[in-house]
Amino acid sequence: MKIGFLTVALGNTSIEEIVKWASKEGFEALEVATWPLVNERDFSSTTIDVDQLDKSKIDRIKALFEKNSMIISSLAYYDNNLDANLEKRKKINEHLRKVIDAASLLGVELVGTFIGRDITKSVEQNFEEFEKVFKPLIAYAESKNVKLMIENCPMVGWQEHEKVGNIFYSPQLWREIFRITPASFGLNYDPSHLFWLGIDYIKVIEEFSERIFHVHAKDVEINRQTLYEQGIFGYYGTNLHGKSWWIYRLPGLGEINWEALSKTLRKAGYDFVISIEHEDPVWAGETERSKIGLRMGYEFLRKLF
């Protein structure tokens, strides 16, 4: 398999610099961030500005990756496609279409995003919003030979304190959504979220292997003393995102069994990209420090994948 990473980890570093550095370090793939230059997401960047793409830029990007023996595994734009504010929702959906266009022009098969949630409605009611918004988006992606995939992050507290912000975090929800979507709609599998949610992240691979299009390599560390003190809901008075008792770590620094995960992915027939999503606060911050973290993640994963 190819080892890559999500370019958000290197902030506003240029695509030329990221590709050259990544190739030198041994990486073979990049999950390229394509958020708008101006956006409200806290974990985002614009490695490729899809609003400014033309043929010359497309050709230059393709040549850059080819020269450095790398691929783009996915274009990444994770935002709330079901935003309760219909004006914001429209802008997000329109930008996602631009990302799909960019993927098609670049010859990239996958675009990753969130379903999100209309926070004024229940999870069940959001299924209706999902069909209304995503059926046209999926059809549009198919017309461009692109597949959409969703990361399984619950995004607790994203739009409203203590509420799940992305209705795609559990097998029960995936079954409901996959039942009404074609095979071109899938999962950007991230074991870290499943672990702290108490979901068997190995069994998930076995059941949903045909819908796993891409894999995020992110670990998670559990602070069991804090969990004892606060319980699974955490103490939202000081931590509105509910992350008081778990912390995302680089692969190998948390509690995910990566050897078992690797064996199960191989058995399920997955043979694409393992992409580090670097959200480890211990190794984040300055670009050079983030690079150290990415290098550590690569060295750990290369032994297993």
C-alpha positions as CSV (number, residue, x, y, z in Angstrom):
1,M,0.0,0.0,0.0
2,K,1.0,3.6,-0.4
3,I,1.6,5.8,2.6
4,G,0.4,9.4,2.4
5,F,-0.9,12.3,4.5
6,L,-3.6,15.0,4.5
7,T,-1.9,18.3,3.5
8,V,-3.8,20.3,6.2
9,A,-1.0,19.2,8.5
10,L,1.4,21.6,6.7
11,G,-0.9,24.6,6.7
12,N,-0.4,27.1,3.9
13,T,2.8,25.5,2.6
14,S,2.8,25.6,-1.2
15,I,1.9,22.4,-3.1
16,E,5.4,22.5,-4.7
17,E,7.1,22.4,-1.4
18,I,4.9,19.8,0.1
19,V,5.3,17.4,-2.8
20,K,9.0,17.7,-3.0
21,W,9.4,17.3,0.8
22,A,7.0,14.4,0.9
23,S,8.6,12.5,-1.9
24,K,12.1,13.0,-0.3
25,E,10.7,11.5,2.9
26,G,9.3,8.4,1.1
27,F,5.7,9.3,0.9
28,E,3.9,8.1,-2.2
29,A,0.6,9.9,-2.0
30,L,-1.1,13.1,-0.8
31,E,-4.6,13.7,0.3
32,V,-4.8,17.3,-0.9
33,A,-6.8,20.0,1.0
34,T,-9.1,22.1,-1.2
35,W,-11.1,24.3,1.3
36,P,-11.9,27.8,0.0
37,L,-9.3,30.4,0.9
38,V,-11.8,32.0,3.2
39,N,-13.8,29.5,5.3
40,E,-15.0,28.9,8.9
41,R,-13.4,25.4,9.5
42,D,-10.8,25.2,12.3
43,F,-8.9,22.2,10.7
44,S,-8.5,23.2,7.0
45,S,-6.2,24.6,4.4
46,T,-6.0,25.4,0.7
47,T,-3.2,23.4,-0.9
48,I,-5.1,23.7,-4.2
49,D,-7.4,26.6,-4.8
50,V,-10.1,25.1,-7.0
51,D,-11.5,28.6,-7.6
52,Q,-8.3,29.6,-9.5
53,L,-7.7,26.4,-11.5
54,D,-7.0,26.6,-15.3
55,K,-5.5,24.3,-17.8
56,S,-1.9,25.5,-17.2
57,K,-2.2,25.0,-13.4
58,I,-3.8,21.6,-13.9
59,D,-0.9,20.6,-16.2
60,R,1.7,22.0,-13.7
61,I,0.2,20.0,-10.8
62,K,0.1,16.8,-12.8
63,A,3.7,17.3,-13.9
64,L,4.8,18.0,-10.3
65,F,3.3,14.8,-9.0
66,E,4.6,12.7,-11.9
67,K,8.1,14.1,-11.6
68,N,8.2,13.2,-7.9
69,S,6.7,9.8,-8.4
70,M,3.6,10.6,-6.2
71,I,-0.2,10.4,-6.6
72,I,-3.1,12.5,-5.3
73,S,-5.1,9.9,-3.4
74,S,-8.1,12.3,-2.8
75,L,-9.1,15.9,-2.8
76,A,-10.3,16.9,0.7
77,Y,-13.1,19.3,1.5
78,Y,-14.7,18.4,4.8
79,D,-17.6,20.8,5.6
80,N,-21.3,20.7,6.6
81,N,-23.2,19.9,3.4
82,L,-26.5,19.9,5.3
83,D,-26.0,23.3,7.1
84,A,-29.3,24.6,8.6
85,N,-28.5,28.0,7.1
86,L,-29.7,27.3,3.5
87,E,-27.5,30.1,2.1
88,K,-24.4,28.6,3.7
89,R,-25.4,25.2,2.6
90,K,-25.7,26.3,-1.0
91,K,-22.2,27.8,-0.9
92,I,-20.8,24.6,0.6
93,N,-22.5,22.4,-1.9
94,E,-21.4,24.6,-4.8
95,H,-17.8,24.5,-3.6
96,L,-18.0,20.7,-3.3
97,R,-19.0,20.7,-7.0
98,K,-15.9,22.7,-7.8
99,V,-13.8,20.2,-5.9
100,I,-15.4,17.4,-7.9
101,D,-14.6,19.3,-11.2
102,A,-11.0,19.7,-10.0
103,A,-10.7,16.0,-9.2
104,S,-12.0,15.1,-12.7
105,L,-9.5,17.5,-14.4
106,L,-6.6,16.1,-12.3
107,G,-7.6,12.5,-12.9
108,V,-8.3,11.9,-9.2
109,E,-11.0,9.4,-8.5
110,L,-11.9,10.3,-4.9
111,V,-13.3,13.4,-3.1
112,G,-13.7,13.3,0.6
113,T,-16.2,15.4,2.6
114,F,-18.7,15.3,5.5
115,I,-22.4,14.8,5.2
116,G,-22.8,17.1,8.2
117,R,-26.1,17.8,9.8
118,D,-29.0,20.2,9.9
119,I,-28.6,20.8,13.6
120,T,-32.3,22.0,14.0
121,K,-33.5,18.5,13.1
122,S,-33.1,15.0,14.5
123,V,-30.7,12.5,13.0
124,E,-33.7,10.6,11.4
125,Q,-35.0,13.8,9.9
126,N,-31.5,14.5,8.4
127,F,-31.9,11.4,6.2
128,E,-34.4,13.3,4.2
129,E,-32.0,16.3,4.0
130,F,-29.3,13.9,2.9
131,E,-31.3,12.5,0.0
132,K,-32.3,15.9,-1.1
133,V,-28.7,17.2,-1.1
134,F,-26.5,14.2,-1.9
135,K,-28.4,12.4,-4.6
136,P,-27.7,15.2,-7.0
137,L,-24.1,15.6,-5.7
138,I,-23.4,11.9,-6.1
139,A,-24.9,11.9,-9.6
140,Y,-22.8,14.9,-10.5
141,A,-19.7,13.2,-9.2
142,E,-20.5,10.0,-11.2
143,S,-20.9,12.1,-14.4
144,K,-17.3,13.3,-13.8
145,N,-15.9,9.8,-13.0
146,V,-15.4,10.8,-9.4
147,K,-16.5,9.0,-6.2
148,L,-17.6,10.8,-3.1
149,M,-16.6,9.4,0.3
150,I,-17.4,10.5,3.9
151,E,-15.1,10.4,6.9
152,N,-16.7,8.7,9.9
153,C,-16.1,11.5,12.4
154,P,-19.1,12.4,14.7
155,M,-18.0,16.1,14.9
156,V,-19.5,16.5,18.4
157,G,-20.1,20.1,19.2
158,W,-19.5,21.3,15.7
159,Q,-22.7,23.3,15.2
160,E,-24.2,23.0,18.7
161,H,-22.7,22.1,22.1
162,E,-23.0,18.4,22.9
163,K,-24.7,17.4,19.6
164,V,-23.3,15.2,16.9
165,G,-22.5,17.3,13.8
166,N,-22.0,14.6,11.1
167,I,-24.6,11.8,10.7
168,F,-22.1,9.2,9.5
169,Y,-20.3,7.9,12.5
170,S,-21.7,4.4,13.1
171,P,-22.4,1.1,11.3
172,Q,-26.2,1.6,11.9
173,L,-26.1,5.0,10.1
174,W,-23.8,3.7,7.3
175,R,-26.2,0.8,6.6
176,E,-29.1,3.3,6.3
177,I,-27.2,5.6,4.1
178,F,-25.6,2.9,1.9
179,R,-29.0,1.4,1.4
180,I,-30.1,4.5,-0.5
181,T,-26.9,5.3,-2.3
182,P,-25.0,3.7,-5.3
183,A,-21.7,1.8,-5.0
184,S,-19.9,5.0,-6.0
185,F,-20.5,6.5,-2.5
186,G,-18.3,5.3,0.2
187,L,-16.2,5.6,3.4
188,N,-13.0,7.3,4.3
189,Y,-12.3,4.9,7.1
190,D,-10.8,6.4,10.3
191,P,-10.3,3.9,13.2
192,S,-9.6,6.6,15.8
193,H,-13.2,7.8,16.0
194,L,-14.6,4.3,16.1
195,F,-12.3,3.4,19.0
196,W,-13.4,6.1,21.4
197,L,-17.0,5.6,20.4
198,G,-16.7,2.0,21.5
199,I,-17.2,0.5,18.0
200,D,-15.2,-2.5,16.9
201,Y,-13.0,-0.9,14.2
202,I,-11.8,-4.3,13.0
203,K,-15.3,-5.7,12.5
204,V,-16.2,-2.6,10.6
205,I,-13.6,-3.4,7.9
206,E,-15.0,-6.9,7.5
207,E,-18.6,-5.7,7.1
208,F,-18.1,-2.6,5.0
209,S,-15.0,-3.6,2.9
210,E,-16.7,-2.8,-0.4
211,R,-17.4,0.7,0.7
212,I,-14.0,1.5,2.1
213,F,-12.4,3.7,-0.6
214,H,-9.6,5.3,1.5
215,V,-8.1,4.9,5.0
216,H,-7.1,7.6,7.5
217,A,-4.2,6.7,9.7
218,K,-5.0,8.4,13.0
219,D,-4.5,7.0,16.5
220,V,-6.3,7.8,19.8
221,E,-5.1,7.9,23.4
222,I,-7.6,7.5,26.2
223,N,-7.0,9.3,29.6
224,R,-8.8,6.8,31.8
225,Q,-8.5,8.9,35.0
226,T,-10.4,11.7,33.2
227,L,-12.9,9.1,31.8
228,Y,-13.4,7.9,35.3
229,E,-14.0,11.5,36.6
230,Q,-16.3,12.6,33.7
231,G,-17.8,9.6,32.0
232,I,-18.2,9.2,28.3
233,F,-20.0,12.6,27.8
234,G,-17.0,14.5,29.2
235,Y,-17.3,17.8,31.0
236,Y,-18.7,20.3,28.5
237,G,-18.4,23.3,30.8
238,T,-14.7,23.7,29.8
239,N,-14.5,21.5,26.7
240,L,-17.3,22.2,24.3
241,H,-16.1,19.6,21.7
242,G,-16.2,16.7,24.2
243,K,-12.6,15.7,23.7
244,S,-11.7,15.9,27.4
245,W,-10.9,12.2,27.9
246,W,-9.5,11.2,24.4
247,I,-6.8,12.8,22.3
248,Y,-5.9,12.1,18.7
249,R,-2.4,10.9,18.2
250,L,0.0,9.9,15.4
251,P,-0.2,6.2,14.4
252,G,1.6,4.1,17.0
253,L,1.2,6.5,19.8
254,G,-2.3,5.5,20.9
255,E,-4.4,2.4,21.4
256,I,-5.2,1.3,17.9
257,N,-3.9,-2.2,17.1
258,W,-2.3,-1.3,13.7
259,E,-1.0,-4.8,13.0
260,A,-4.5,-6.3,13.3
261,L,-5.9,-3.4,11.3
262,S,-3.3,-4.0,8.5
263,K,-4.0,-7.7,8.3
264,T,-7.7,-7.2,8.2
265,L,-7.5,-4.5,5.4
266,R,-5.3,-6.9,3.4
267,K,-7.7,-9.8,3.9
268,A,-10.6,-7.5,2.9
269,G,-8.8,-6.7,-0.4
270,Y,-7.9,-3.1,0.4
271,D,-4.7,-2.1,-1.4
272,F,-4.7,1.7,-1.8
273,V,-3.5,4.5,0.4
274,I,-3.0,4.8,4.1
275,S,-3.2,8.6,4.7
276,I,-1.9,10.1,8.0
277,E,-4.4,12.7,9.3
278,H,-2.1,14.5,11.6
279,E,-4.2,16.0,14.5
280,D,-1.7,15.1,17.3
281,P,-1.3,18.2,19.5
282,V,2.0,16.9,20.8
283,W,3.6,17.1,17.4
284,A,1.6,20.0,15.9
285,G,2.2,23.7,15.7
286,E,5.2,25.0,13.7
287,T,5.5,23.4,10.2
288,E,8.9,21.8,11.1
289,R,7.4,20.2,14.1
290,S,4.5,18.8,12.1
291,K,7.0,17.4,9.6
292,I,8.7,15.6,12.4
293,G,5.3,14.1,13.4
294,L,4.5,13.1,9.8
295,R,8.0,11.5,9.5
296,M,7.3,9.5,12.7
297,G,4.0,8.4,11.4
298,Y,5.5,7.3,8.1
299,E,8.3,5.3,9.8
300,F,5.7,3.5,12.0
301,L,3.3,2.7,9.2
302,R,5.9,1.6,6.6
303,K,6.7,-1.5,8.7
304,L,3.1,-2.6,8.6
305,F,1.7,-1.5,5.2
